Amino acid sequence: MNQPDAIREESSAPRSERVLALQGAFSGDDPMPRLPRAALLIAALLFAFPLFAISLKHWVSTIYALVGFISLVAIVATRSDARPLQAQEKLFLGIIVFYVVVTLIANTLSGWTKASIGWYEADIRFMFAIPIFLFLRRYPSIALYLLRVAPVAGMLAGAYVIYEFQMHHARVEGPYGPIFAGNIAALLAVISLAALRYDTYPPRVKLFVHFFGIALALAAAMLSGTRSAWLAVLVAMPVVLYFLVEGRNALRFRRYLVSAIVVIVIGTIITTVEFAPRLIQHRSAIAIQETESYLLAQTDAERAEAANSSVGIRFEQ
């Protein structure tokens, strides 16, 4: 098995053989070189990265920074083992650099403020994605830790948000605010769906783990009241599902899989709306009202007021 986490159909090989093949990435028998000791630490960090992202303050930024630094050291230490980048990989890395540069130019032209400086410090962290990506493409087995933990993190996120909402009957703030909580939960739902293409868990429990991860993470995104997370799920879920079943190595049980996923997503949305109808209705009504106010503003005063709303700020950006 040359690529331990390659996208493929459900393997008919015994579980023990697949485990041995995966472990080969950590030994000298694998075509890849023996992993540096930093790989063991980075695997643990990647495993821990999403678990408490919504509920613990500084967990995300601290773990992400450590992963970035360790990845940078690891790829420098093993730079002779690097494979040439593919065109789409260069495009992906180029988009990251382009985003940071464009944000720098935009802030410079519009005038730096305390807020723009603070946000740009966060934008610069996107650059850590480059060494992390290069590390994972060099040692793809490490990525399986992240793929395995995504649905587990989705379940924890859903349980946390549902509990907090039940206790306070309001949007869950979390350590970073409801927008962060909703967006991370939406991301976990999408990753839990996409990771179905990988051999993350034994077949007997794989669908159970991933389906619960999708459902509870989606419920957390809905209960956060974060409308950007709602839109992200609305766009990303169908796209990921398309690639899941129409790809070169589409799963053999795709009809059953698609039906189950559609039922889970629609059922979760309906259940969440029934669970928190006032929150969903209130957040939706505000979005419609603020959009109308911004688009239909006629005077300078109306436009200035509409531009300061949550929707107006995004239109202005």
GUDRENFI-483018 format. One record per residue: residue in three letters; z, x, y of N, C-alpha, C, O in turn. Coordinates in steps of 0.1 Angstrom, whole numbers, padded with zeros to 4 digits, always signed. Example, Ala and Ser with C-alpha at 12.3 -4.5 7.8 and 13.67 -1.06 7.14 Angstrom:
// residues 2
Ala+0078+0132-0057+0078+0123-0045+0078+0132-0033+0085+0142-0033Ser+0071+0128-0022+0071+0137-0011+0079+0129+0000+0080+0134+0011
// end
This chain:
// residues 317
Met+0000+0009-0012+0000+0000+0000+0000+0009+0012+0010+0015+0016Asn-0011+0010+0019-0013+0020+0030-0006+0015+0043-0002+0023+0051Gln-0007+0001+0045-0001-0004+0057+0010-0014+0053+0008-0025+0049Pro+0023-0010+0054+0034-0018+0048+0035-0031+0054+0040-0040+0047Asp+0031-0033+0067+0033-0046+0073+0020-0053+0077+0020-0061+0086Ala+0009-0049+0070-0004-0054+0074-0004-0069+0072+0002-0074+0062Ile-0012-0076+0080-0014-0090+0078-0022-0093+0066-0032-0087+0063Arg-0016-0102+0057-0023-0104+0045-0018-0117+0039-0009-0124+0044Glu-0024-0122+0028-0020-0134+0021-0007-0131+0014-0003-0120+0012Glu-0001-0142+0010+0011-0141+0002+0007-0132-0011-0001-0136-0019Ser+0014-0121-0012+0011-0112-0023+0015-0117-0036+0026-0123-0037Ser+0007-0115-0046+0010-0119-0060+0018-0108-0067+0022-0109-0078Ala+0019-0096-0060+0027-0085-0066+0041-0088-0067+0047-0096-0058Pro+0048-0083-0077+0063-0086-0078+0070-0081-0065+0066-0072-0059Arg+0081-0088-0062+0089-0084-0050+0093-0069-0051+0093-0063-0040Ser+0097-0064-0062+0102-0051-0063+0091-0041-0059+0094-0031-0053Glu+0078-0044-0063+0067-0035-0059+0065-0035-0044+0063-0025-0038Arg+0067-0047-0038+0064-0048-0023+0076-0040-0016+0073-0034-0006Val+0088-0041-0021+0099-0034-0015+0097-0019-0016+0099-0012-0006Leu+0093-0014-0027+0090+0000-0029+0079+0005-0020+0080+0016-0014Ala+0069-0004-0018+0058+0000-0009+0063+0001+0005+0059+0010+0012Leu+0072-0008+0009+0077-0007+0022+0086+0005+0024+0085+0012+0034Gln+0094+0008+0014+0103+0020+0015+0095+0032+0015+0100+0043+0020Gly+0082+0032+0011+0074+0044+0011+0072+0049+0025+0069+0061+0026Ala+0072+0040+0034+0070+0045+0048+0081+0054+0053+0080+0061+0063Phe+0093+0054+0046+0104+0063+0050+0105+0075+0041+0115+0082+0041Ser+0095+0078+0033+0096+0089+0024+0083+0098+0025+0074+0094+0032Gly+0084+0110+0019+0073+0119+0020+0061+0114+0012+0050+0120+0013Asp+0062+0104+0003+0051+0099-0005+0042+0091+0003+0030+0089-0002Asp+0046+0086+0014+0037+0077+0022+0027+0086+0030+0030+0097+0033Pro+0015+0080+0032+0005+0088+0040+0010+0092+0054+0006+0102+0059Met+0019+0083+0059+0024+0087+0072+0035+0098+0070+0041+0099+0060Pro+0037+0106+0081+0047+0116+0079+0061+0110+0078+0063+0098+0082Arg+0070+0118+0074+0084+0114+0072+0090+0110+0086+0088+0117+0096Leu+0096+0099+0087+0101+0094+0100+0112+0103+0105+0120+0108+0098Pro+0112+0105+0119+0123+0113+0124+0136+0105+0123+0136+0093+0121Arg+0147+0112+0125+0160+0105+0124+0161+0094+0134+0168+0084+0132Ala+0155+0096+0146+0155+0086+0156+0150+0072+0152+0154+0062+0157Ala+0141+0073+0142+0135+0060+0137+0146+0051+0131+0145+0039+0133Leu+0156+0057+0124+0166+0048+0119+0174+0041+0129+0178+0030+0128Leu+0177+0049+0140+0184+0042+0151+0175+0032+0158+0180+0021+0162Ile+0163+0035+0160+0154+0026+0167+0152+0013+0159+0150+0002+0164Ala+0152+0015+0146+0150+0003+0137+0163-0006+0139+0161-0018+0140Ala+0174+0000+0139+0186-0008+0141+0186-0015+0155+0191-0026+0156Leu+0182-0008+0165+0181-0013+0179+0171-0025+0179+0174-0035+0185Leu+0160-0023+0173+0150-0034+0173+0155-0046+0166+0153-0057+0170Phe+0163-0043+0155+0169-0054+0148+0179-0062+0156+0179-0074+0156Ala+0186-0055+0164+0197-0061+0172+0191-0067+0185+0198-0075+0191Phe+0180-0063+0190+0175-0066+0203+0175-0081+0206+0181-0084+0217Pro+0170-0090+0198+0169-0104+0202+0181-0112+0198+0183-0124+0203Leu+0190-0107+0190+0200-0115+0184+0209-0122+0194+0212-0134+0193Phe+0214-0115+0204+0223-0121+0214+0217-0121+0228+0225-0120+0238Ala+0204-0121+0229+0197-0120+0242+0201-0131+0252+0203-0128+0264Ile+0204-0143+0246+0206-0154+0255+0221-0155+0259+0225-0160+0270Ser+0230-0150+0250+0244-0153+0252+0252-0141+0257+0264-0143+0262Leu+0247-0129+0256+0255-0117+0260+0249-0110+0272+0237-0107+0272Lys+0257-0108+0282+0252-0101+0294+0249-0087+0292+0257-0080+0285His+0238-0082+0298+0234-0068+0297+0229-0064+0283+0225-0052+0281Trp+0230-0073+0273+0225-0069+0260+0210-0065+0260+0207-0055+0254Val+0202-0073+0266+0188-0071+0266+0184-0058+0273+0177-0050+0268Ser+0189-0057+0286+0185-0045+0294+0190-0032+0287+0182-0022+0288Thr+0202-0032+0282+0207-0020+0276+0200-0016+0264+0195-0005+0262Ile+0198-0026+0254+0191-0023+0242+0176-0019+0245+0171-0010+0239Tyr+0170-0026+0254+0156-0023+0257+0154-0009+0263+0145-0002+0259Ala+0163-0005+0272+0163+0008+0278+0164+0019+0267+0157+0029+0267Leu+0174+0017+0258+0176+0026+0247+0164+0027+0238+0160+0038+0234Val+0158+0016+0234+0146+0016+0226+0135+0024+0233+0128+0031+0227Gly+0134+0021+0246+0123+0028+0253+0125+0043+0254+0115+0051+0251Phe+0137+0048+0256+0140+0062+0257+0138+0069+0243+0132+0079+0242Ile+0143+0062+0233+0142+0068+0219+0127+0068+0215+0123+0078+0209Ser+0120+0058+0218+0106+0058+0215+0098+0069+0222+0090+0076+0216Leu+0102+0071+0234+0095+0082+0242+0098+0096+0236+0089+0104+0234Val+0110+0098+0232+0114+0111+0226+0107+0112+0212+0102+0123+0209Ala+0107+0101+0204+0101+0102+0191+0086+0105+0191+0081+0113+0183Ile+0079+0098+0200+0064+0100+0201+0061+0114+0206+0050+0120+0202Val+0069+0119+0215+0067+0133+0220+0069+0143+0208+0062+0153+0207Ala+0080+0141+0200+0083+0150+0190+0073+0149+0178+0072+0159+0171Thr+0066+0139+0177+0056+0137+0166+0042+0135+0172+0034+0128+0165Arg+0039+0141+0183+0026+0138+0190+0014+0142+0181+0003+0137+0183Ser+0016+0152+0172+0005+0157+0164+0000+0147+0154-0011+0148+0148Asp+0009+0137+0151+0006+0127+0141-0001+0114+0147-0004+0105+0140Ala-0004+0115+0160-0010+0103+0167-0024+0100+0162-0032+0109+0160Arg-0028+0087+0161-0041+0083+0158-0048+0079+0170-0041+0074+0180Pro-0061+0080+0171-0068+0076+0184-0066+0061+0186-0065+0053+0177Leu-0065+0057+0199-0063+0043+0203-0076+0035+0201-0086+0040+0204Gln-0074+0023+0196-0086+0014+0196-0088+0008+0210-0080+0009+0218Ala-0100+0002+0211-0104-0003+0224-0094-0014+0229-0090-0015+0241Gln-0090-0023+0220-0081-0034+0224-0067-0029+0227-0060-0035+0235Glu-0063-0018+0220-0050-0012+0223-0050-0005+0237-0041-0006+0245Lys-0061+0001+0241-0063+0007+0254-0062-0004+0265-0056-0003+0275Leu-0069-0016+0262-0069-0027+0271-0054-0032+0273-0050-0035+0284Phe-0047-0033+0262-0033-0038+0263-0025-0029+0272-0017-0034+0280Leu-0025-0016+0269-0018-0006+0277-0022-0006+0292-0014-0005+0301Gly-0036-0008+0293-0041-0008+0307-0036-0020+0315-0034-0019+0327Ile-0034-0032+0308-0029-0044+0315-0015-0041+0320-0011-0046+0331Ile-0007-0034+0312+0007-0032+0316+0007-0023+0329+0014-0026+0338Val-0001-0012+0329-0002-0003+0340-0007-0011+0352-0002-0010+0363Phe-0018-0019+0350-0024-0027+0361-0014-0036+0367-0014-0037+0380Tyr-0006-0043+0359+0004-0052+0365+0014-0045+0374+0017-0050+0385Val+0019-0033+0369+0029-0026+0377+0022-0021+0390+0029-0022+0401Val+0010-0016+0390+0003-0011+0402+0000-0022+0412+0002-0021+0424Val-0005-0034+0407-0008-0045+0415+0004-0050+0422+0004-0053+0434Thr+0016-0051+0415+0028-0055+0421+0033-0045+0432+0038-0050+0442Leu+0031-0032+0429+0034-0022+0439+0026-0024+0452+0031-0024+0463Ile+0013-0026+0450+0004-0028+0462+0007-0041+0469+0007-0041+0482Ala+0010-0052+0462+0013-0065+0468+0026-0064+0477+0026-0069+0488Asn+0036-0057+0471+0048-0056+0479+0047-0047+0491+0053-0050+0501Thr+0038-0037+0490+0036-0028+0501+0029-0035+0512+0032-0033+0524Leu+0019-0043+0509+0011-0050+0519+0019-0061+0526+0017-0064+0537Ser+0027-0068+0518+0035-0079+0523+0048-0075+0530+0055-0083+0536Gly+0052-0062+0528+0065-0058+0533+0076-0058+0523+0079-0069+0518Trp+0082-0047+0521+0093-0046+0511+0106-0053+0516+0109-0051+0528Thr+0112-0062+0508+0124-0068+0511+0134-0065+0501+0131-0058+0491Lys+0147-0069+0503+0157-0066+0493+0154-0073+0480+0156-0067+0469Ala+0148-0085+0481+0144-0092+0469+0133-0085+0461+0133-0084+0449Ser+0122-0081+0469+0111-0075+0463+0114-0062+0456+0109-0058+0446Ile+0123-0054+0463+0128-0042+0457+0135-0044+0444+0133-0037+0434Gly+0144-0054+0444+0151-0057+0432+0142-0062+0420+0144-0057+0409Trp+0133-0070+0424+0123-0075+0413+0114-0063+0408+0111-0063+0397Tyr+0110-0054+0417+0101-0044+0413+0109-0034+0404+0102-0028+0395Glu+0122-0032+0406+0129-0024+0397+0129-0029+0383+0128-0022+0373Ala+0128-0043+0382+0127-0049+0369+0113-0048+0364+0110-0046+0352Asp+0103-0048+0373+0089-0047+0369+0086-0033+0363+0078-0032+0353Ile+0092-0023+0368+0090-0010+0363+0094-0008+0349+0088+0000+0341Arg+0103-0016+0344+0108-0016+0330+0096-0019+0321+0097-0016+0309Phe+0086-0026+0326+0075-0030+0317+0068-0017+0312+0062-0017+0301Met+0070-0006+0319+0064+0007+0315+0070+0012+0302+0063+0019+0294Phe+0082+0008+0299+0088+0011+0286+0080+0006+0274+0081+0011+0263Ala+0073-0005+0277+0065-0011+0266+0055-0002+0260+0051-0003+0249Ile+0050+0008+0268+0040+0018+0264+0045+0027+0253+0040+0028+0242Pro+0056+0034+0255+0062+0043+0244+0066+0035+0232+0065+0039+0221Ile+0072+0023+0235+0076+0014+0223+0064+0010+0215+0065+0011+0203Phe+0053+0006+0221+0041+0002+0214+0036+0014+0206+0032+0013+0195Leu+0035+0026+0213+0030+0038+0206+0038+0042+0194+0033+0046+0184Phe+0051+0040+0195+0060+0043+0184+0058+0034+0172+0057+0038+0161Leu+0057+0021+0175+0055+0011+0165+0042+0012+0158+0041+0010+0146Arg+0031+0015+0165+0018+0017+0159+0018+0029+0150+0010+0030+0140Arg+0026+0039+0153+0027+0051+0145+0035+0049+0132+0032+0054+0122Tyr+0045+0041+0133+0054+0037+0122+0055+0022+0121+0065+0017+0125Pro+0045+0015+0116+0045+0001+0116+0056-0006+0108+0059-0017+0110Ser+0061+0001+0098+0072-0004+0090+0084-0008+0099+0092-0017+0096Ile+0086+0000+0110+0098-0003+0118+0096-0017+0125+0106-0024+0127Ala+0084-0021+0127+0082-0034+0134+0087-0046+0125+0090-0056+0131Leu+0088-0044+0112+0092-0054+0104+0107-0058+0107+0110-0070+0105Tyr+0115-0049+0112+0128-0053+0115+0128-0063+0126+0136-0073+0126Leu+0120-0061+0136+0119-0071+0147+0113-0084+0142+0118-0095+0147Leu+0103-0084+0134+0097-0096+0129+0107-0104+0120+0107-0116+0120Arg+0115-0097+0112+0125-0104+0104+0136-0110+0112+0141-0121+0109Val+0140-0104+0123+0151-0109+0130+0147-0120+0140+0156-0128+0144Ala+0134-0121+0143+0130-0131+0153+0134-0145+0149+0140-0152+0158Pro+0131-0150+0137+0136-0164+0134+0151-0165+0133+0156-0176+0137Val+0158-0155+0129+0172-0155+0129+0178-0157+0143+0187-0164+0146Ala+0172-0149+0152+0176-0150+0166+0172-0163+0172+0180-0169+0180Gly+0161-0169+0168+0157-0183+0172+0168-0193+0168+0171-0202+0176Met+0173-0192+0156+0183-0201+0151+0196-0199+0159+0203-0209+0163Leu+0200-0187+0162+0212-0184+0169+0211-0189+0184+0220-0195+0189Ala+0199-0187+0190+0196-0192+0203+0197-0207+0204+0203-0213+0213Gly+0191-0214+0194+0192-0228+0194+0206-0233+0192+0210-0243+0199Ala+0213-0227+0183+0227-0232+0181+0236-0230+0193+0244-0238+0197Tyr+0234-0218+0200+0241-0216+0212+0238-0226+0223+0247-0231+0229Val+0225-0228+0226+0221-0237+0236+0226-0251+0234+0231-0258+0242Ile+0224-0256+0221+0228-0269+0218+0243-0271+0219+0248-0281+0225Tyr+0251-0261+0215+0266-0262+0217+0269-0262+0231+0278-0270+0235Glu+0263-0253+0240+0267-0253+0254+0263-0266+0261+0270-0271+0269Phe+0251-0271+0257+0247-0284+0263+0256-0295+0259+0260-0304+0268Gln+0261-0295+0247+0270-0306+0242+0283-0305+0249+0290-0315+0252Met+0287-0293+0253+0300-0291+0259+0300-0294+0274+0309-0300+0280His+0289-0291+0281+0288-0292+0296+0278-0303+0300+0279-0307+0312His+0269-0308+0292+0259-0318+0295+0251-0314+0308+0249-0322+0317Ala+0247-0301+0308+0239-0296+0319+0231-0284+0313+0232-0280+0302Arg+0222-0279+0322+0213-0268+0318+0222-0256+0315+0232-0253+0321Val+0218-0249+0304+0226-0238+0299+0223-0226+0308+0211-0222+0309Glu+0233-0220+0315+0230-0209+0323+0229-0196+0315+0219-0188+0318Gly+0238-0194+0306+0237-0181+0299+0241-0169+0308+0245-0172+0319Pro+0240-0157+0304+0243-0146+0312+0233-0143+0323+0237-0137+0333Tyr+0221-0147+0322+0210-0144+0331+0204-0156+0338+0195-0155+0346Gly+0209-0168+0335+0203-0180+0341+0195-0188+0331+0190-0183+0321Pro+0192-0201+0334+0185-0210+0325+0170-0206+0323+0165-0208+0312Ile+0164-0200+0333+0150-0196+0332+0149-0185+0321+0140-0186+0313Phe+0157-0175+0322+0157-0165+0312+0160-0170+0298+0152-0167+0289Ala+0170-0179+0297+0173-0185+0284+0161-0193+0278+0158-0191+0266Gly+0155-0201+0287+0144-0209+0282+0132-0200+0278+0125-0203+0268Asn+0129-0190+0286+0117-0182+0283+0119-0173+0270+0110-0172+0262Ile+0131-0168+0269+0134-0160+0257+0134-0169+0244+0128-0165+0234Ala+0139-0181+0246+0139-0190+0234+0124-0194+0231+0121-0195+0219Ala+0116-0196+0241+0102-0199+0238+0095-0187+0231+0087-0189+0222Leu+0098-0175+0236+0092-0163+0230+0097-0162+0215+0088-0158+0207Leu+0109-0165+0212+0114-0164+0198+0107-0174+0189+0104-0172+0178Ala+0105-0186+0195+0098-0196+0187+0083-0192+0184+0079-0194+0173Val+0077-0186+0194+0063-0181+0191+0063-0170+0181+0054-0170+0172Ile+0072-0160+0183+0072-0149+0174+0076-0153+0159+0070-0148+0150Ser+0085-0163+0158+0088-0168+0145+0076-0175+0138+0075-0174+0126Leu+0068-0181+0146+0055-0187+0141+0046-0176+0137+0040-0176+0126Ala+0043-0166+0146+0034-0155+0143+0038-0147+0132+0029-0142+0124Ala+0051-0145+0130+0056-0136+0119+0054-0142+0105+0056-0135+0095Leu+0050-0154+0104+0047-0160+0091+0036-0152+0084+0035-0153+0072Arg+0027-0145+0092+0016-0138+0086+0021-0125+0079+0013-0118+0073Tyr+0034-0122+0080+0039-0109+0075+0049-0112+0063+0054-0123+0062Asp+0051-0102+0055+0059-0103+0044+0074-0100+0048+0079-0089+0045Thr+0079-0109+0056+0092-0107+0062+0104-0109+0052+0114-0102+0052Tyr+0103-0120+0044+0114-0124+0035+0108-0128+0022+0095-0130+0021Pro+0116-0128+0011+0111-0133-0002+0105-0147+0000+0109-0155+0008Pro+0094-0150-0008+0087-0163-0006+0096-0175-0008+0093-0185-0001Arg+0107-0174-0015+0115-0186-0018+0123-0190-0005+0126-0202-0003Val+0126-0181+0004+0133-0184+0016+0125-0182+0029+0130-0185+0039Lys+0114-0176+0028+0106-0172+0040+0103-0184+0048+0106-0184+0060Leu+0097-0195+0043+0094-0207+0051+0106-0213+0057+0106-0218+0068Phe+0117-0214+0049+0129-0220+0053+0134-0212+0066+0138-0219+0076Val+0135-0199+0065+0140-0191+0077+0131-0193+0089+0136-0195+0100His+0118-0192+0087+0109-0192+0098+0108-0206+0104+0108-0208+0117Phe+0108-0216+0096+0107-0230+0101+0119-0234+0109+0118-0240+0120Phe+0131-0230+0104+0143-0233+0112+0144-0224+0125+0149-0229+0135Gly+0139-0212+0124+0138-0204+0136+0129-0210+0147+0133-0210+0159Ile+0117-0215+0143+0108-0222+0152+0115-0234+0158+0115-0236+0170Ala+0121-0243+0150+0126-0255+0154+0138-0253+0164+0138-0259+0175Leu+0147-0245+0160+0159-0243+0169+0156-0235+0182+0162-0238+0192Ala+0147-0225+0181+0143-0218+0193+0135-0228+0202+0137-0227+0215Leu+0127-0236+0197+0120-0246+0205+0130-0256+0212+0128-0259+0223Ala+0140-0260+0204+0150-0269+0209+0157-0262+0221+0160-0269+0231Ala+0160-0249+0219+0167-0242+0230+0158-0241+0243+0163-0243+0254Ala+0145-0239+0241+0136-0238+0252+0136-0252+0259+0136-0252+0272Met+0136-0263+0252+0135-0276+0258+0148-0279+0265+0148-0284+0276Leu+0160-0276+0259+0173-0280+0265+0176-0270+0277+0185-0274+0285Ser+0169-0259+0278+0172-0251+0290+0166-0257+0303+0170-0253+0313Gly+0157-0266+0301+0151-0273+0313+0142-0264+0320+0138-0266+0332Thr+0138-0253+0314+0128-0243+0320+0114-0248+0318+0109-0247+0307Arg+0108-0252+0329+0094-0258+0327+0084-0248+0324+0074-0251+0317Ser+0086-0235+0329+0076-0225+0325+0077-0222+0310+0066-0219+0304Ala+0088-0223+0304+0089-0222+0289+0082-0233+0282+0076-0231+0272Trp+0083-0245+0288+0076-0256+0282+0061-0254+0282+0054-0256+0272Leu+0056-0249+0293+0042-0247+0294+0037-0235+0285+0027-0236+0279Ala+0046-0225+0284+0043-0213+0276+0041-0218+0261+0032-0214+0254Val+0050-0226+0257+0050-0231+0243+0037-0240+0241+0031-0239+0231Leu+0034-0248+0251+0023-0257+0250+0010-0249+0248+0001-0253+0241Val+0009-0238+0255-0003-0229+0254-0003-0220+0242-0013-0219+0235Ala+0009-0213+0240+0009-0203+0230+0009-0208+0216+0003-0202+0207Met+0017-0219+0213+0018-0224+0199+0004-0227+0193+0001-0222+0182Pro-0005-0235+0200-0018-0237+0194-0026-0224+0192-0033-0223+0182Val-0025-0215+0201-0033-0203+0200-0028-0194+0188-0036-0190+0180Val-0015-0193+0187-0010-0185+0176-0013-0192+0162-0016-0186+0152Leu-0012-0205+0162-0015-0213+0150-0029-0211+0146-0033-0210+0134Tyr-0038-0211+0156-0053-0209+0153-0055-0195+0146-0062-0194+0136Phe-0049-0185+0152-0051-0171+0146-0044-0170+0133-0048-0163+0124Leu-0033-0178+0131-0026-0178+0118-0034-0183+0107-0033-0178+0096Val-0042-0193+0109-0049-0200+0098-0064-0196+0098-0071-0199+0088Glu-0070-0191+0109-0084-0188+0109-0087-0173+0109-0099-0169+0110Gly-0077-0165+0108-0079-0150+0108-0086-0145+0096-0088-0153+0086Arg-0089-0133+0096-0096-0127+0085-0089-0128+0071-0095-0129+0061Asn-0076-0128+0072-0067-0128+0060-0058-0141+0061-0046-0140+0058Ala-0064-0152+0064-0057-0165+0065-0049-0168+0053-0054-0165+0042Leu-0038-0174+0054-0029-0177+0043-0036-0188+0034-0043-0197+0039Arg-0034-0187+0021-0041-0196+0012-0035-0210+0013-0043-0220+0010Phe-0023-0212+0017-0017-0225+0018-0018-0231+0032-0009-0237+0037Arg-0029-0227+0040-0029-0230+0054-0029-0245+0057-0023-0249+0067Arg-0035-0254+0048-0034-0268+0051-0020-0273+0051-0016-0281+0060Tyr-0013-0270+0041+0001-0274+0040+0009-0267+0052+0018-0274+0057Leu+0007-0255+0055+0014-0248+0065+0011-0254+0079+0021-0256+0086Val-0001-0257+0082-0004-0263+0095+0003-0277+0096+0009-0280+0107Ser+0002-0285+0086+0008-0298+0087+0023-0297+0089+0029-0304+0097Ala+0029-0288+0082+0044-0286+0083+0048-0281+0097+0057-0286+0103Ile+0040-0272+0103+0043-0266+0116+0041-0277+0127+0050-0279+0135Val+0031-0285+0126+0028-0296+0135+0039-0306+0135+0044-0310+0145Val+0044-0309+0123+0055-0319+0121+0068-0313+0127+0075-0320+0134Ile+0070-0301+0125+0082-0294+0130+0082-0294+0145+0092-0297+0151Val+0071-0290+0151+0071-0289+0166+0072-0302+0172+0080-0304+0181Ile+0064-0312+0168+0064-0325+0174+0078-0332+0171+0084-0338+0180Gly+0083-0330+0159+0096-0336+0156+0107-0330+0164+0116-0337+0169Thr+0107-0317+0167+0117-0310+0175+0116-0315+0189+0127-0318+0195Ile+0104-0316+0195+0103-0321+0208+0108-0335+0210+0116-0338+0219Ile+0105-0344+0201+0109-0358+0201+0124-0359+0200+0131-0366+0207Thr+0130-0351+0190+0144-0351+0188+0152-0346+0201+0162-0351+0204Thr+0146-0335+0207+0153-0330+0219+0152-0339+0230+0162-0341+0238Val+0141-0346+0232+0140-0356+0243+0150-0367+0241+0157-0372+0250Glu+0152-0372+0228+0162-0382+0225+0176-0377+0227+0185-0384+0231Phe+0178-0364+0225+0191-0358+0226+0195-0356+0240+0207-0358+0244Ala+0186-0353+0249+0189-0350+0263+0178-0357+0272+0171-0350+0279Pro+0177-0370+0272+0166-0377+0280+0167-0375+0295+0157-0373+0301Arg+0180-0375+0300+0181-0374+0315+0177-0360+0319+0170-0359+0330Leu+0180-0350+0312+0177-0336+0316+0161-0335+0316+0156-0330+0326Ile+0155-0339+0305+0140-0337+0304+0133-0345+0315+0124-0341+0321Gln+0138-0358+0317+0132-0366+0327+0134-0361+0341+0124-0361+0349His+0146-0356+0344+0149-0351+0357+0140-0338+0360+0135-0337+0371Arg+0140-0329+0351+0132-0317+0353+0117-0320+0354+0110-0313+0362Ser+0112-0329+0347+0098-0333+0347+0095-0340+0361+0085-0337+0367Ala+0104-0349+0365+0101-0356+0378+0101-0347+0390+0093-0348+0399Ile+0110-0337+0389+0111-0327+0400+0098-0319+0401+0092-0317+0412Ala+0092-0315+0390+0080-0307+0389+0068-0315+0395+0060-0310+0403Ile+0068-0328+0391+0057-0337+0397+0058-0339+0412+0049-0338+0419Gln+0071-0342+0416+0073-0344+0430+0070-0332+0439+0064-0333+0449Glu+0075-0320+0434+0073-0308+0442+0058-0304+0442+0053-0298+0452Thr+0051-0306+0431+0037-0303+0431+0029-0312+0441+0020-0307+0448Glu+0032-0325+0441+0026-0334+0451+0029-0330+0465+0020-0331+0474Ser+0041-0327+0467+0045-0323+0481+0038-0311+0486+0034-0310+0498Tyr+0036-0301+0477+0029-0289+0481+0014-0291+0483+0008-0287+0493Leu+0008-0299+0474-0007-0301+0475-0011-0311+0486-0022-0310+0491Leu-0002-0320+0489-0005-0330+0499+0001-0328+0512+0000-0337+0521Ala+0007-0317+0514+0013-0314+0527+0002-0313+0538-0008-0307+0536Gln+0005-0319+0550-0005-0320+0560-0001-0312+0573-0009-0306+0579Thr+0012-0312+0576+0017-0305+0588+0022-0291+0584+0025-0289+0572Asp+0024-0282+0594+0030-0269+0591+0044-0270+0586+0048-0263+0577Ala+0051-0280+0592+0065-0282+0587+0066-0286+0573+0074-0282+0565Glu+0057-0295+0569+0057-0300+0555+0053-0289+0546+0059-0288+0535Arg+0043-0281+0550+0039-0270+0541+0050-0260+0540+0052-0254+0529Ala+0057-0257+0550+0068-0247+0550+0079-0252+0541+0085-0244+0533Glu+0082-0265+0542+0093-0270+0533+0089-0270+0519+0097-0267+0510Ala+0076-0274+0516+0071-0275+0502+0070-0261+0496+0072-0259+0484Ala+0067-0251+0504+0066-0237+0499+0079-0231+0495+0079-0221+0487Asn+0090-0237+0499+0103-0232+0495+0109-0239+0483+0120-0235+0479Ser+0102-0248+0477+0107-0254+0465+0104-0245+0453+0096-0235+0454Ser+0110-0249+0442+0108-0240+0430+0093-0240+0426+0088-0229+0422Val+0086-0251+0426+0072-0251+0423+0064-0245+0434+0054-0237+0432Gly+0068-0247+0447+0060-0242+0458+0061-0227+0459+0051-0220+0462Ile+0072-0221+0455+0073-0206+0455+0063-0201+0445+0057-0190+0448Arg+0061-0207+0434+0052-0202+0424+0038-0204+0428+0029-0195+0426Phe+0035-0215+0435+0021-0216+0441+0018-0206+0451+0007-0200+0452Glu+0029-0203+0459+0027-0192+0470+0024-0179+0463+0016-0171+0468Gln+0031-0176+0452+0029-0163+0446+0015-0162+0440+0012-0152+0434
// end
